[in-house]
């Protein structure tokens, strides 16, 4: 196993999951894929400010 590979475990039975598994081979529970980003828990004002900040950065880069 290389350093970039990670070992996943089933949330239900804690069995080691093979890479790319959709279901746990031990208990059959669906494997939840973790996203590297999530907007869950952010309110509309925070999302709006992130979008506004990104747009201001983009305009600043184009203007230079």
CHARMM-style PDB file with segment names, atoms N, HN, CA, C and O in Angstrom:
ATOM      1  N   UNK     1       0.846  -1.182   0.000  1.00  0.00      PROA
ATOM      2  CA  UNK     1       0.000   0.000   0.000  1.00  0.00      PROA
ATOM      3  C   UNK     1       0.890   1.244   0.000  1.00  0.00      PROA
ATOM      4  O   UNK     1       1.860   1.320   0.755  1.00  0.00      PROA
ATOM      5  N   UNK     2       0.560   2.208  -0.842  1.00  0.00      PROA
ATOM      6  HN  UNK     2      -0.227   2.147  -1.455  1.00  0.00      PROA
ATOM      7  CA  UNK     2       1.333   3.444  -0.887  1.00  0.00      PROA
ATOM      8  C   UNK     2       0.807   4.411   0.160  1.00  0.00      PROA
ATOM      9  O   UNK     2      -0.232   4.176   0.777  1.00  0.00      PROA
ATOM     10  N   UNK     3       1.537   5.496   0.349  1.00  0.00      PROA
ATOM     11  HN  UNK     3       2.381   5.686  -0.153  1.00  0.00      PROA
ATOM     12  CA  UNK     3       1.125   6.473   1.354  1.00  0.00      PROA
ATOM     13  C   UNK     3      -0.141   7.205   0.949  1.00  0.00      PROA
ATOM     14  O   UNK     3      -0.864   7.696   1.817  1.00  0.00      PROA
ATOM     15  N   UNK     4      -0.436   7.295  -0.353  1.00  0.00      PROA
ATOM     16  HN  UNK     4       0.151   6.897  -1.058  1.00  0.00      PROA
ATOM     17  CA  UNK     4      -1.616   8.035  -0.782  1.00  0.00      PROA
ATOM     18  C   UNK     4      -2.894   7.225  -0.600  1.00  0.00      PROA
ATOM     19  O   UNK     4      -3.982   7.799  -0.556  1.00  0.00      PROA
ATOM     20  N   UNK     5      -2.785   5.900  -0.493  1.00  0.00      PROA
ATOM     21  HN  UNK     5      -1.901   5.433  -0.529  1.00  0.00      PROA
ATOM     22  CA  UNK     5      -3.962   5.069  -0.297  1.00  0.00      PROA
ATOM     23  C   UNK     5      -4.367   5.095   1.177  1.00  0.00      PROA
ATOM     24  O   UNK     5      -3.517   5.146   2.066  1.00  0.00      PROA
ATOM     25  N   UNK     6      -5.658   5.059   1.415  1.00  0.00      PROA
ATOM     26  HN  UNK     6      -6.348   5.018   0.693  1.00  0.00      PROA
ATOM     27  CA  UNK     6      -6.148   5.007   2.785  1.00  0.00      PROA
ATOM     28  C   UNK     6      -7.033   3.783   2.940  1.00  0.00      PROA
ATOM     29  O   UNK     6      -7.624   3.300   1.974  1.00  0.00      PROA
ATOM     30  N   UNK     7      -7.115   3.293   4.151  1.00  0.00      PROA
ATOM     31  HN  UNK     7      -6.635   3.685   4.936  1.00  0.00      PROA
ATOM     32  CA  UNK     7      -7.951   2.141   4.433  1.00  0.00      PROA
ATOM     33  C   UNK     7      -9.265   2.637   4.995  1.00  0.00      PROA
ATOM     34  O   UNK     7      -9.286   3.408   5.955  1.00  0.00      PROA
ATOM     35  N   UNK     8     -10.364   2.196   4.401  1.00  0.00      PROA
ATOM     36  HN  UNK     8     -10.348   1.569   3.622  1.00  0.00      PROA
ATOM     37  CA  UNK     8     -11.683   2.590   4.881  1.00  0.00      PROA
ATOM     38  C   UNK     8     -12.263   1.463   5.720  1.00  0.00      PROA
ATOM     39  O   UNK     8     -11.968   0.288   5.505  1.00  0.00      PROA
ATOM     40  N   UNK     9     -13.091   1.847   6.677  1.00  0.00      PROA
ATOM     41  HN  UNK     9     -13.331   2.802   6.851  1.00  0.00      PROA
ATOM     42  CA  UNK     9     -13.766   0.867   7.525  1.00  0.00      PROA
ATOM     43  C   UNK     9     -15.265   1.066   7.423  1.00  0.00      PROA
ATOM     44  O   UNK     9     -15.747   2.183   7.240  1.00  0.00      PROA
ATOM     45  N   UNK    10     -15.991  -0.027   7.542  1.00  0.00      PROA
ATOM     46  HN  UNK    10     -15.599  -0.935   7.690  1.00  0.00      PROA
ATOM     47  CA  UNK    10     -17.449   0.011   7.544  1.00  0.00      PROA
ATOM     48  C   UNK    10     -17.918   0.715   8.819  1.00  0.00      PROA
ATOM     49  O   UNK    10     -17.419   0.434   9.909  1.00  0.00      PROA
ATOM     50  N   UNK    11     -18.874   1.623   8.677  1.00  0.00      PROA
ATOM     51  HN  UNK    11     -19.279   1.851   7.791  1.00  0.00      PROA
ATOM     52  CA  UNK    11     -19.402   2.339   9.835  1.00  0.00      PROA
ATOM     53  C   UNK    11     -20.258   1.432  10.716  1.00  0.00      PROA
ATOM     54  O   UNK    11     -20.422   1.696  11.907  1.00  0.00      PROA
ATOM     55  N   UNK    12     -20.803   0.367  10.135  1.00  0.00      PROA
ATOM     56  HN  UNK    12     -20.670   0.153   9.167  1.00  0.00      PROA
ATOM     57  CA  UNK    12     -21.672  -0.535  10.898  1.00  0.00      PROA
ATOM     58  C   UNK    12     -20.901  -1.614  11.646  1.00  0.00      PROA
ATOM     59  O   UNK    12     -21.086  -1.791  12.850  1.00  0.00      PROA
ATOM     60  N   UNK    13     -20.019  -2.349  10.921  1.00  0.00      PROA
ATOM     61  HN  UNK    13     -19.868  -2.204   9.943  1.00  0.00      PROA
ATOM     62  CA  UNK    13     -19.347  -3.498  11.550  1.00  0.00      PROA
ATOM     63  C   UNK    13     -17.839  -3.310  11.696  1.00  0.00      PROA
ATOM     64  O   UNK    13     -17.160  -4.171  12.256  1.00  0.00      PROA
ATOM     65  N   UNK    14     -17.313  -2.202  11.201  1.00  0.00      PROA
ATOM     66  HN  UNK    14     -17.864  -1.503  10.746  1.00  0.00      PROA
ATOM     67  CA  UNK    14     -15.891  -1.842  11.298  1.00  0.00      PROA
ATOM     68  C   UNK    14     -14.958  -2.785  10.540  1.00  0.00      PROA
ATOM     69  O   UNK    14     -13.767  -2.851  10.843  1.00  0.00      PROA
ATOM     70  N   UNK    15     -15.487  -3.513   9.563  1.00  0.00      PROA
ATOM     71  HN  UNK    15     -16.454  -3.460   9.317  1.00  0.00      PROA
ATOM     72  CA  UNK    15     -14.646  -4.368   8.721  1.00  0.00      PROA
ATOM     73  C   UNK    15     -13.866  -3.489   7.748  1.00  0.00      PROA
ATOM     74  O   UNK    15     -14.330  -2.411   7.375  1.00  0.00      PROA
ATOM     75  N   UNK    16     -12.690  -3.939   7.338  1.00  0.00      PROA
ATOM     76  HN  UNK    16     -12.313  -4.814   7.640  1.00  0.00      PROA
ATOM     77  CA  UNK    16     -11.889  -3.205   6.361  1.00  0.00      PROA
ATOM     78  C   UNK    16     -12.561  -3.334   5.003  1.00  0.00      PROA
ATOM     79  O   UNK    16     -12.917  -4.434   4.582  1.00  0.00      PROA
ATOM     80  N   UNK    17     -12.734  -2.201   4.316  1.00  0.00      PROA
ATOM     81  HN  UNK    17     -12.445  -1.307   4.659  1.00  0.00      PROA
ATOM     82  CA  UNK    17     -13.409  -2.178   3.023  1.00  0.00      PROA
ATOM     83  C   UNK    17     -12.399  -2.165   1.891  1.00  0.00      PROA
ATOM     84  O   UNK    17     -11.391  -1.463   1.974  1.00  0.00      PROA
ATOM     85  N   UNK    18     -12.648  -2.927   0.834  1.00  0.00      PROA
ATOM     86  HN  UNK    18     -13.467  -3.497   0.766  1.00  0.00      PROA
ATOM     87  CA  UNK    18     -11.777  -2.844  -0.336  1.00  0.00      PROA
ATOM     88  C   UNK    18     -11.988  -1.509  -1.052  1.00  0.00      PROA
ATOM     89  O   UNK    18     -13.047  -0.894  -0.928  1.00  0.00      PROA
ATOM     90  N   UNK    19     -10.987  -1.069  -1.791  1.00  0.00      PROA
ATOM     91  HN  UNK    19     -10.126  -1.569  -1.891  1.00  0.00      PROA
ATOM     92  CA  UNK    19     -11.065   0.211  -2.501  1.00  0.00      PROA
ATOM     93  C   UNK    19     -12.218   0.187  -3.496  1.00  0.00      PROA
ATOM     94  O   UNK    19     -12.371  -0.774  -4.250  1.00  0.00      PROA
ATOM     95  N   UNK    20     -13.027   1.240  -3.500  1.00  0.00      PROA
ATOM     96  HN  UNK    20     -12.902   2.021  -2.887  1.00  0.00      PROA
ATOM     97  CA  UNK    20     -14.123   1.378  -4.448  1.00  0.00      PROA
ATOM     98  C   UNK    20     -15.368   0.579  -4.112  1.00  0.00      PROA
ATOM     99  O   UNK    20     -16.273   0.484  -4.941  1.00  0.00      PROA
ATOM    100  N   UNK    21     -15.439   0.005  -2.925  1.00  0.00      PROA
ATOM    101  HN  UNK    21     -14.703   0.083  -2.252  1.00  0.00      PROA
ATOM    102  CA  UNK    21     -16.599  -0.812  -2.555  1.00  0.00      PROA
ATOM    103  C   UNK    21     -17.828   0.065  -2.355  1.00  0.00      PROA
ATOM    104  O   UNK    21     -17.745   1.134  -1.751  1.00  0.00      PROA
ATOM    105  N   UNK    22     -18.970  -0.394  -2.868  1.00  0.00      PROA
ATOM    106  HN  UNK    22     -19.037  -1.262  -3.359  1.00  0.00      PROA
ATOM    107  CA  UNK    22     -20.233   0.306  -2.669  1.00  0.00      PROA
ATOM    108  C   UNK    22     -20.980  -0.261  -1.466  1.00  0.00      PROA
ATOM    109  O   UNK    22     -21.757   0.437  -0.814  1.00  0.00      PROA
ATOM    110  N   UNK    23     -20.729  -1.547  -1.182  1.00  0.00      PROA
ATOM    111  HN  UNK    23     -20.097  -2.114  -1.711  1.00  0.00      PROA
ATOM    112  CA  UNK    23     -21.342  -2.219  -0.041  1.00  0.00      PROA
ATOM    113  C   UNK    23     -20.264  -2.914   0.771  1.00  0.00      PROA
ATOM    114  O   UNK    23     -19.251  -3.350   0.225  1.00  0.00      PROA
ATOM    115  N   UNK    24     -20.480  -3.018   2.063  1.00  0.00      PROA
ATOM    116  HN  UNK    24     -21.304  -2.664   2.507  1.00  0.00      PROA
ATOM    117  CA  UNK    24     -19.550  -3.741   2.928  1.00  0.00      PROA
ATOM    118  C   UNK    24     -19.643  -5.232   2.609  1.00  0.00      PROA
ATOM    119  O   UNK    24     -20.743  -5.785   2.614  1.00  0.00      PROA
ATOM    120  N   UNK    25     -18.518  -5.899   2.331  1.00  0.00      PROA
ATOM    121  HN  UNK    25     -17.625  -5.450   2.326  1.00  0.00      PROA
ATOM    122  CA  UNK    25     -18.567  -7.328   2.032  1.00  0.00      PROA
ATOM    123  C   UNK    25     -18.915  -8.178   3.257  1.00  0.00      PROA
ATOM    124  O   UNK    25     -19.292  -9.341   3.114  1.00  0.00      PROA
ATOM    125  N   UNK    26     -18.792  -7.611   4.448  1.00  0.00      PROA
ATOM    126  HN  UNK    26     -18.486  -6.666   4.564  1.00  0.00      PROA
ATOM    127  CA  UNK    26     -19.065  -8.358   5.677  1.00  0.00      PROA
ATOM    128  C   UNK    26     -20.537  -8.294   6.081  1.00  0.00      PROA
ATOM    129  O   UNK    26     -21.155  -9.325   6.343  1.00  0.00      PROA
ATOM    130  N   UNK    27     -21.102  -7.077   6.131  1.00  0.00      PROA
ATOM    131  HN  UNK    27     -20.600  -6.239   5.918  1.00  0.00      PROA
ATOM    132  CA  UNK    27     -22.479  -6.929   6.614  1.00  0.00      PROA
ATOM    133  C   UNK    27     -23.450  -6.423   5.551  1.00  0.00      PROA
ATOM    134  O   UNK    27     -24.662  -6.458   5.766  1.00  0.00      PROA
ATOM    135  N   UNK    28     -22.945  -5.952   4.409  1.00  0.00      PROA
ATOM    136  HN  UNK    28     -21.961  -5.923   4.235  1.00  0.00      PROA
ATOM    137  CA  UNK    28     -23.814  -5.488   3.331  1.00  0.00      PROA
ATOM    138  C   UNK    28     -24.290  -4.055   3.468  1.00  0.00      PROA
ATOM    139  O   UNK    28     -25.115  -3.601   2.674  1.00  0.00      PROA
ATOM    140  N   UNK    29     -23.789  -3.336   4.454  1.00  0.00      PROA
ATOM    141  HN  UNK    29     -23.119  -3.704   5.098  1.00  0.00      PROA
ATOM    142  CA  UNK    29     -24.199  -1.944   4.645  1.00  0.00      PROA
ATOM    143  C   UNK    29     -23.639  -1.081   3.518  1.00  0.00      PROA
ATOM    144  O   UNK    29     -22.517  -1.316   3.069  1.00  0.00      PROA
ATOM    145  N   UNK    30     -24.402  -0.078   3.049  1.00  0.00      PROA
ATOM    146  HN  UNK    30     -25.314   0.112   3.414  1.00  0.00      PROA
ATOM    147  CA  UNK    30     -23.881   0.806   2.002  1.00  0.00      PROA
ATOM    148  C   UNK    30     -22.717   1.637   2.530  1.00  0.00      PROA
ATOM    149  O   UNK    30     -22.713   2.062   3.686  1.00  0.00      PROA
ATOM    150  N   UNK    31     -21.736   1.859   1.672  1.00  0.00      PROA
ATOM    151  HN  UNK    31     -21.738   1.514   0.733  1.00  0.00      PROA
ATOM    152  CA  UNK    31     -20.550   2.633   2.039  1.00  0.00      PROA
ATOM    153  C   UNK    31     -20.832   4.093   1.746  1.00  0.00      PROA
ATOM    154  O   UNK    31     -21.198   4.450   0.626  1.00  0.00      PROA
ATOM    155  N   UNK    32     -20.663   4.936   2.751  1.00  0.00      PROA
ATOM    156  HN  UNK    32     -20.366   4.646   3.661  1.00  0.00      PROA
ATOM    157  CA  UNK    32     -20.879   6.369   2.588  1.00  0.00      PROA
ATOM    158  C   UNK    32     -19.604   6.994   2.057  1.00  0.00      PROA
ATOM    159  O   UNK    32     -18.533   6.826   2.640  1.00  0.00      PROA
ATOM    160  N   UNK    33     -19.717   7.712   0.954  1.00  0.00      PROA
ATOM    161  HN  UNK    33     -20.587   7.848   0.480  1.00  0.00      PROA
ATOM    162  CA  UNK    33     -18.569   8.396   0.362  1.00  0.00      PROA
ATOM    163  C   UNK    33     -18.420   9.764   1.019  1.00  0.00      PROA
ATOM    164  O   UNK    33     -19.375  10.539   1.073  1.00  0.00      PROA
ATOM    165  N   UNK    34     -17.233  10.056   1.513  1.00  0.00      PROA
ATOM    166  HN  UNK    34     -16.457   9.426   1.469  1.00  0.00      PROA
ATOM    167  CA  UNK    34     -16.967  11.357   2.123  1.00  0.00      PROA
ATOM    168  C   UNK    34     -16.588  12.356   1.048  1.00  0.00      PROA
ATOM    169  O   UNK    34     -15.715  12.095   0.220  1.00  0.00      PROA
ATOM    170  N   UNK    35     -17.245  13.489   1.068  1.00  0.00      PROA
ATOM    171  HN  UNK    35     -17.954  13.701   1.741  1.00  0.00      PROA
ATOM    172  CA  UNK    35     -16.903  14.565   0.140  1.00  0.00      PROA
ATOM    173  C   UNK    35     -15.827  15.426   0.787  1.00  0.00      PROA
ATOM    174  O   UNK    35     -15.784  15.563   2.010  1.00  0.00      PROA
ATOM    175  N   UNK    36     -14.974  15.996  -0.024  1.00  0.00      PROA
ATOM    176  HN  UNK    36     -15.009  15.885  -1.017  1.00  0.00      PROA
ATOM    177  CA  UNK    36     -13.949  16.871   0.526  1.00  0.00      PROA
ATOM    178  C   UNK    36     -14.519  18.251   0.813  1.00  0.00      PROA
ATOM    179  O   UNK    36     -13.864  19.081   1.444  1.00  0.00      PROA
ATOM    180  N   UNK    37     -15.735  18.492   0.351  1.00  0.00      PROA
ATOM    181  HN  UNK    37     -16.267  17.818  -0.161  1.00  0.00      PROA
ATOM    182  CA  UNK    37     -16.386  19.764   0.616  1.00  0.00      PROA
ATOM    183  C   UNK    37     -17.798  19.479   1.108  1.00  0.00      PROA
ATOM    184  O   UNK    37     -18.346  18.408   0.851  1.00  0.00      PROA
ATOM    185  N   UNK    38     -18.370  20.414   1.799  1.00  0.00      PROA
ATOM    186  HN  UNK    38     -17.924  21.285   2.008  1.00  0.00      PROA
ATOM    187  CA  UNK    38     -19.751  20.275   2.242  1.00  0.00      PROA
ATOM    188  C   UNK    38     -20.306  21.658   2.550  1.00  0.00      PROA
ATOM    189  O   UNK    38     -19.669  22.454   3.241  1.00  0.00      PROA
ATOM    190  N   UNK    39     -21.483  21.933   2.041  1.00  0.00      PROA
ATOM    191  HN  UNK    39     -22.001  21.286   1.480  1.00  0.00      PROA
ATOM    192  CA  UNK    39     -22.156  23.188   2.357  1.00  0.00      PROA
ATOM    193  C   UNK    39     -23.153  22.995   3.493  1.00  0.00      PROA
ATOM    194  O   UNK    39     -23.825  23.937   3.912  1.00  0.00      PROA
ATOM    195  N   UNK    40     -23.239  21.761   3.985  1.00  0.00      PROA
ATOM    196  HN  UNK    40     -22.693  20.995   3.645  1.00  0.00      PROA
ATOM    197  CA  UNK    40     -24.153  21.466   5.084  1.00  0.00      PROA
ATOM    198  C   UNK    40     -23.689  22.221   6.327  1.00  0.00      PROA
ATOM    199  O   UNK    40     -22.498  22.239   6.638  1.00  0.00      PROA
ATOM    200  N   UNK    41     -24.600  22.823   7.012  1.00  0.00      PROA
ATOM    201  HN  UNK    41     -25.567  22.808   6.759  1.00  0.00      PROA
ATOM    202  CA  UNK    41     -24.267  23.542   8.228  1.00  0.00      PROA
ATOM    203  C   UNK    41     -23.970  25.018   7.999  1.00  0.00      PROA
ATOM    204  O   UNK    41     -23.771  25.767   8.955  1.00  0.00      PROA
ATOM    205  N   UNK    42     -23.938  25.440   6.741  1.00  0.00      PROA
ATOM    206  HN  UNK    42     -24.099  24.831   5.964  1.00  0.00      PROA
ATOM    207  CA  UNK    42     -23.717  26.853   6.447  1.00  0.00      PROA
ATOM    208  C   UNK    42     -25.057  27.506   6.150  1.00  0.00      PROA
ATOM    209  O   UNK    42     -25.911  26.918   5.486  1.00  0.00      PROA
ATOM    210  N   UNK    43     -25.234  28.718   6.643  1.00  0.00      PROA
ATOM    211  HN  UNK    43     -24.540  29.195   7.182  1.00  0.00      PROA
ATOM    212  CA  UNK    43     -26.477  29.403   6.335  1.00  0.00      PROA
ATOM    213  C   UNK    43     -26.331  30.188   5.028  1.00  0.00      PROA
ATOM    214  O   UNK    43     -25.237  30.273   4.470  1.00  0.00      PROA
ATOM    215  N   UNK    44     -27.417  30.752   4.553  1.00  0.00      PROA
ATOM    216  HN  UNK    44     -28.306  30.683   5.007  1.00  0.00      PROA
ATOM    217  CA  UNK    44     -27.434  31.435   3.261  1.00  0.00      PROA
ATOM    218  C   UNK    44     -26.479  32.628   3.236  1.00  0.00      PROA
ATOM    219  O   UNK    44     -25.860  32.895   2.206  1.00  0.00      PROA
ATOM    220  N   UNK    45     -26.350  33.343   4.340  1.00  0.00      PROA
ATOM    221  HN  UNK    45     -26.853  33.126   5.176  1.00  0.00      PROA
ATOM    222  CA  UNK    45     -25.465  34.510   4.381  1.00  0.00      PROA
ATOM    223  C   UNK    45     -24.004  34.092   4.214  1.00  0.00      PROA
ATOM    224  O   UNK    45     -23.247  34.765   3.515  1.00  0.00      PROA
ATOM    225  N   UNK    46     -23.604  32.997   4.844  1.00  0.00      PROA
ATOM    226  HN  UNK    46     -24.219  32.451   5.413  1.00  0.00      PROA
ATOM    227  CA  UNK    46     -22.222  32.525   4.718  1.00  0.00      PROA
ATOM    228  C   UNK    46     -21.920  32.070   3.294  1.00  0.00      PROA
ATOM    229  O   UNK    46     -20.846  32.354   2.765  1.00  0.00      PROA
ATOM    230  N   UNK    47     -22.857  31.371   2.679  1.00  0.00      PROA
ATOM    231  HN  UNK    47     -23.730  31.141   3.109  1.00  0.00      PROA
ATOM    232  CA  UNK    47     -22.673  30.930   1.293  1.00  0.00      PROA
ATOM    233  C   UNK    47     -22.591  32.139   0.370  1.00  0.00      PROA
ATOM    234  O   UNK    47     -21.739  32.182  -0.517  1.00  0.00      PROA
ATOM    235  N   UNK    48     -23.472  33.126   0.570  1.00  0.00      PROA
ATOM    236  HN  UNK    48     -24.165  33.091   1.291  1.00  0.00      PROA
ATOM    237  CA  UNK    48     -23.451  34.345  -0.239  1.00  0.00      PROA
ATOM    238  C   UNK    48     -22.114  35.068  -0.100  1.00  0.00      PROA
ATOM    239  O   UNK    48     -21.559  35.533  -1.096  1.00  0.00      PROA
ATOM    240  N   UNK    49     -21.594  35.168   1.112  1.00  0.00      PROA
ATOM    241  HN  UNK    49     -22.044  34.791   1.921  1.00  0.00      PROA
ATOM    242  CA  UNK    49     -20.317  35.858   1.320  1.00  0.00      PROA
ATOM    243  C   UNK    49     -19.160  35.107   0.670  1.00  0.00      PROA
ATOM    244  O   UNK    49     -18.230  35.733   0.161  1.00  0.00      PROA
ATOM    245  N   UNK    50     -19.202  33.780   0.680  1.00  0.00      PROA
ATOM    246  HN  UNK    50     -19.957  33.271   1.093  1.00  0.00      PROA
ATOM    247  CA  UNK    50     -18.152  33.008   0.004  1.00  0.00      PROA
ATOM    248  C   UNK    50     -18.195  33.236  -1.504  1.00  0.00      PROA
ATOM    249  O   UNK    50     -17.156  33.404  -2.142  1.00  0.00      PROA
ATOM    250  N   UNK    51     -19.395  33.241  -2.068  1.00  0.00      PROA
ATOM    251  HN  UNK    51     -20.239  33.104  -1.551  1.00  0.00      PROA
ATOM    252  CA  UNK    51     -19.533  33.481  -3.511  1.00  0.00      PROA
ATOM    253  C   UNK    51     -19.097  34.896  -3.852  1.00  0.00      PROA
ATOM    254  O   UNK    51     -18.387  35.104  -4.836  1.00  0.00      PROA
ATOM    255  N   UNK    52     -19.509  35.866  -3.056  1.00  0.00      PROA
ATOM    256  HN  UNK    52     -20.085  35.697  -2.257  1.00  0.00      PROA
ATOM    257  CA  UNK    52     -19.125  37.261  -3.288  1.00  0.00      PROA
ATOM    258  C   UNK    52     -17.613  37.433  -3.200  1.00  0.00      PROA
ATOM    259  O   UNK    52     -17.020  38.124  -4.029  1.00  0.00      PROA
ATOM    260  N   UNK    53     -16.990  36.817  -2.212  1.00  0.00      PROA
ATOM    261  HN  UNK    53     -17.472  36.256  -1.539  1.00  0.00      PROA
ATOM    262  CA  UNK    53     -15.537  36.896  -2.078  1.00  0.00      PROA
ATOM    263  C   UNK    53     -14.830  36.274  -3.264  1.00  0.00      PROA
ATOM    264  O   UNK    53     -13.834  36.816  -3.743  1.00  0.00      PROA
ATOM    265  N   UNK    54     -15.325  35.148  -3.744  1.00  0.00      PROA
ATOM    266  HN  UNK    54     -16.134  34.708  -3.355  1.00  0.00      PROA
ATOM    267  CA  UNK    54     -14.743  34.506  -4.920  1.00  0.00      PROA
ATOM    268  C   UNK    54     -14.872  35.369  -6.156  1.00  0.00      PROA
ATOM    269  O   UNK    54     -13.950  35.445  -6.969  1.00  0.00      PROA
ATOM    270  N   UNK    55     -16.021  36.023  -6.300  1.00  0.00      PROA
ATOM    271  HN  UNK    55     -16.770  35.961  -5.640  1.00  0.00      PROA
ATOM    272  CA  UNK    55     -16.223  36.905  -7.460  1.00  0.00      PROA
ATOM    273  C   UNK    55     -15.298  38.113  -7.381  1.00  0.00      PROA
ATOM    274  O   UNK    55     -14.751  38.538  -8.398  1.00  0.00      PROA
ATOM    275  N   UNK    56     -15.118  38.671  -6.185  1.00  0.00      PROA
ATOM    276  HN  UNK    56     -15.562  38.325  -5.359  1.00  0.00      PROA
ATOM    277  CA  UNK    56     -14.222  39.820  -6.034  1.00  0.00      PROA
ATOM    278  C   UNK    56     -12.784  39.427  -6.349  1.00  0.00      PROA
ATOM    279  O   UNK    56     -12.051  40.202  -6.962  1.00  0.00      PROA
ATOM    280  N   UNK    57     -12.378  38.239  -5.938  1.00  0.00      PROA
ATOM    281  HN  UNK    57     -12.973  37.609  -5.439  1.00  0.00      PROA
ATOM    282  CA  UNK    57     -11.043  37.747  -6.253  1.00  0.00      PROA
ATOM    283  C   UNK    57     -10.876  37.588  -7.755  1.00  0.00      PROA
ATOM    284  O   UNK    57      -9.846  37.969  -8.311  1.00  0.00      PROA
ATOM    285  N   UNK    58     -11.873  37.033  -8.410  1.00  0.00      PROA
ATOM    286  HN  UNK    58     -12.710  36.723  -7.958  1.00  0.00      PROA
ATOM    287  CA  UNK    58     -11.820  36.839  -9.858  1.00  0.00      PROA
ATOM    288  C   UNK    58     -11.739  38.179 -10.584  1.00  0.00      PROA
ATOM    289  O   UNK    58     -10.940  38.330 -11.509  1.00  0.00      PROA
ATOM    290  N   UNK    59     -12.546  39.142 -10.184  1.00  0.00      PROA
ATOM    291  HN  UNK    59     -13.195  39.019  -9.433  1.00  0.00      PROA
ATOM    292  CA  UNK    59     -12.512  40.469 -10.808  1.00  0.00      PROA
ATOM    293  C   UNK    59     -11.161  41.126 -10.567  1.00  0.00      PROA
ATOM    294  O   UNK    59     -10.628  41.781 -11.462  1.00  0.00      PROA
ATOM    295  N   UNK    60     -10.606  40.964  -9.387  1.00  0.00      PROA
ATOM    296  HN  UNK    60     -11.039  40.431  -8.660  1.00  0.00      PROA
ATOM    297  CA  UNK    60      -9.293  41.531  -9.085  1.00  0.00      PROA
ATOM    298  C   UNK    60      -8.202  40.930  -9.948  1.00  0.00      PROA
ATOM    299  O   UNK    60      -7.294  41.641 -10.378  1.00  0.00      PROA
ATOM    300  N   UNK    61      -8.272  39.641 -10.209  1.00  0.00      PROA
ATOM    301  HN  UNK    61      -9.009  39.062  -9.860  1.00  0.00      PROA
ATOM    302  CA  UNK    61      -7.269  38.997 -11.059  1.00  0.00      PROA
ATOM    303  C   UNK    61      -7.413  39.411 -12.516  1.00  0.00      PROA
ATOM    304  O   UNK    61      -6.414  39.564 -13.218  1.00  0.00      PROA
ATOM    305  N   UNK    62      -8.646  39.594 -12.975  1.00  0.00      PROA
ATOM    306  HN  UNK    62      -9.457  39.470 -12.404  1.00  0.00      PROA
ATOM    307  CA  UNK    62      -8.875  39.995 -14.364  1.00  0.00      PROA
ATOM    308  C   UNK    62      -8.448  41.445 -14.571  1.00  0.00      PROA
ATOM    309  O   UNK    62      -7.939  41.789 -15.637  1.00  0.00      PROA
ATOM    310  N   UNK    63      -8.645  42.291 -13.579  1.00  0.00      PROA
ATOM    311  HN  UNK    63      -9.059  42.012 -12.713  1.00  0.00      PROA
ATOM    312  CA  UNK    63      -8.328  43.710 -13.705  1.00  0.00      PROA
ATOM    313  C   UNK    63      -6.828  43.972 -13.727  1.00  0.00      PROA
ATOM    314  O   UNK    63      -6.397  45.025 -14.195  1.00  0.00      PROA
ATOM    315  N   UNK    64      -6.033  43.043 -13.233  1.00  0.00      PROA
ATOM    316  HN  UNK    64      -6.383  42.187 -12.852  1.00  0.00      PROA
ATOM    317  CA  UNK    64      -4.578  43.259 -13.163  1.00  0.00      PROA
ATOM    318  C   UNK    64      -3.921  43.053 -14.476  1.00  0.00      PROA
ATOM    319  OT1 UNK    64      -2.704  43.195 -14.586  1.00  0.00      PROA
TER     320      UNK     64
END
